């Protein structure tokens, strides 16, 4: 079970990185690219904060929070809780 969680997490992480890389290298910022007309489109926007640029410029805080969350996830998965 643990191994499947690690593998699934790894693949989700890789897909997330690849999609962000492809979008950042191929799309013009702020231009809308319609995938399904009048329903679904992609637009490249840079954001240094959280959702909707909350706490923009506080990247170190987000890094520390992410490290803490990962620590507790791995601690829980490994049964050390």
Helices and strands as residue ranges (DSSP letters): H 2-26, E 32-36, E 40-43, G 51-53, H 59-77
